[in-house]
Amino acid sequence: MHEGRRGVIAWGTYLPFRRLDRSEIAKVIGRGGGRGTRTVASFDEDPTTMAVEAARRALATTPAVPDVVMFGSVTPAYADRTNATALHAALRLPVTSLALDVGQSPRSVMASMLLATCGQGTSMITSGDIRFGLAASAEEANGGDAGAAIIVGEDTPETPVVAEIVGTASRTAEFIDRWRSPGEAHSKVWDEKFSGATYTPLAQAALADALVAAGIEADNIAAAAVSAPTARMAKIIGAKLGVSRIVDDFAASVGQCGAAQPGLLLAHLLEQSSPGDHVALVSAADGADAMIFRVTDAASTRNRAPTVQTQSEQGAPVPYARFLTWRGTLTVDPPRRPEPQRVSSTAAARSTEWKFGLIASLDDETGAVHMPPLRVSADGERTDAMSGQPMADIGATIATFTVDRVAYSPSPPIVFAVVDFDGGGRLPVELCDCDEDEVRIGARVEMTFRRLHAIDGIPNYFWKARLARG
């Protein structure tokens, strides 16, 4: 252990299950698209749910408890309200942990990591973004949806630093390369050649200063990751940095993920590194930021969550027409059932632990698990003789299921299942990220935080189950 050493303790990433083949766009619209795929958040996912999934994976690899949770997104679910409080509740963090949003720009997450570098305690920087544009636009084809979480803290025996931060530097410049007015759905972009020519010297200067701060030369960098507004821009910047190896930015399979891009690429960079390596993260957004890390021996013993590379190679296709309906570009006739009612703030506040944390009740005498939680025992003999039982990280098995084609859903049909949790507890729950012909009795599932629906601007968050795939 090194006194006062700060760095990355853990990380987690999340790529949605669905993929859009870019060639499908031109088949429908007559132009646009391209080659490769992009990740697509399902209709029941948003930046908050993807950040939760990434953070769950990060926290599963370390006993660290964040003192601060920061959330950044270009497309947050809420304005005029803190989005990070939903993450705080879903992750079952202590009430003393500060939860805050860090802005609505691609640079917000990188700024949070830089602030965490010079701070105290343990900070978890989370991000999630859904990227889309007008039909057949480059923004639509080349964007990608993702979530990322980076935990930064001090080196201790219980929470060893796996990537020490040894140098940072930044450059800020005022110029317009992309923008969106408040209330607008789609971003606008300026000429890419101008943006690339402006960002490149800023990135070179930021990396040069970070190398000086770290006390090393560019030749000592084993690998670097470049986060930029477009894949072409990232390639141009990477070629000018003087670093021998630039890791894949997954432009061909995932896309450009907005505020989640720096965290996603930092995770991939560390997953490709070995103890003793010096690696660099360079981000171009409203200026340029560079961070130099030294990978420690603790990296070799880290309990690794699914890597970015593994996730990028998985997934299932989604038709372009369904993608358009999920994004609200194409409106289709809904099922002939009433839409859900708006969430009651009062009722939601009374059931926060269950609704966000999926905390059931455990009968202290019999060990029975009740879902939803109860105050009175099954035999009616005891009241409030229950303990909280977190269920979100416990696996379950499908006991029975049905396919409902008439119930309201933004993407019918709905697959409902009754699942039995390992160690006790039974819950009727909606399945997600699956086709109906994949579901069978006895299949294993895991819980995932999702958005049931959004009425009057209020997302109704709860938990669904997805098939456990390998």
Sequence and secondary structure as in RCSB ss.txt:
>XXXX:A:sequence
MHEGRRGVIAWGTYLPFRRLDRSEIAKVIGRGGGRGTRTVASFDEDPTTMAVEAARRALATTPAVPDVVMFGSVT
PAYADRTNATALHAALRLPVTSLALDVGQSPRSVMASMLLATCGQGTSMITSGDIRFGLAASAEEANGGDAGAAI
IVGEDTPETPVVAEIVGTASRTAEFIDRWRSPGEAHSKVWDEKFSGATYTPLAQAALADALVAAGIEADNIAAAA
VSAPTARMAKIIGAKLGVSRIVDDFAASVGQCGAAQPGLLLAHLLEQSSPGDHVALVSAADGADAMIFRVTDAAS
TRNRAPTVQTQSEQGAPVPYARFLTWRGTLTVDPPRRPEPQRVSSTAAARSTEWKFGLIASLDDETGAVHMPPLR
VSADGERTDAMSGQPMADIGATIATFTVDRVAYSPSPPIVFAVVDFDGGGRLPVELCDCDEDEVRIGARVEMTFR
RLHAIDGIPNYFWKARLARG
>XXXX:A:secstr
  TT EEEEEEEEE  SEEEETHHHHHHHSS   SSEEEE  TT  HHHHHHHHHHHHHTT     SEEEEE SS
 S SSS SHHHHHHHTT  TTSEEEE  SSTTHHHHHHHHHHTS S EEEEEEE    STT HHHHHB  EEEEE
EEEE  SSS  SEEEEEEEEEE    SEE  TT SS EE  HHHHHHHHHHHHHHHHHHHHHHHT  GGGEEEEE
EE SSHHHHHHHHHTS  S B    TTTT B GGGHHHHHHHHHHHT  TT EEEEEEESSEEEEEEEEE GGGG
G      HHHHHT  EE  HHHHHHHTTSS     SS       HHHHHHTHHHHHH EEEEETTT  EESS  S
B TTS  BS EEEEE TTS EEEEEEEEESSS  SSS EEEEEEEETTS EEEEEEESS GGG  TT EEEEEEE
EEEEETTEEEEEEEEEE   
